[in-house]
Amino acid sequence: MTCTTSKRSSEKPDVLVIIGSASRASSNSKLMEVFGRMMSDNLLFTIFDDLGSLPHFDPLMADALPLPVAELLEKIAAAPAVIFCSPEYIFSIPARLKNFLEWCVSTTIFLDKPVVLITASADGQQGHTQLRLIMQTLGARLSDETELIIPGIKGKFDEQDGIKDKELITALTSLGIALCELIKGP
């Protein structure tokens, strides 16, 4: 599998990963570290796991974005694709993730941007549905092949934080292939 988009074919695309969890040592972070290693022959992953550092959304500030928000939007603009990996909190997306996405509403930052949605939680169905709807509203380029719901995520890891669930490894491999295809474009 080859997944290059740059002028020099030896360069790997650097995908931005946004972690929705409030915990720095979350299952979502562990999952993306494993996925990043799995994809290391084809992609680089830059992980952003500090949504809590962003100020609360204020529509009165939409014309003059706070620096941390502006910096994250610059990273999104530069990335060939964005992966959201998030748990489900109280049958919804985490407040920190929702706060960030509200900053994006008055922008076109996600318009036709290749986006992967991974919901890794105890269940995740409702949170995933909500995240998908928000990303569709923001104009992201989505596909069924680049979405994954992983219920019972905490039980999928071994003692060394590797993935012990063979079905999940297969699903992540398929997701990685689909991500490369999404980056290449239509």
Secondary structure, 3 states (H helix, E strand, C coil): CCCCCCCCCCCCCEEEEEECCCCCCCHHHHHHHHHHHHCCCCCEEEEECCHHHCCCCCHHHCCCCCHHHHHHHHHHHHCCCEEEEECCECCECCHHHHHHHHHHCCCCCCCCCEEEEEEEECCCHHHHHHHHHHHHHCCCECCHHHEEEEECHHHHECCCCCECCHHHHHHHHHHHHHHHHHHHCC
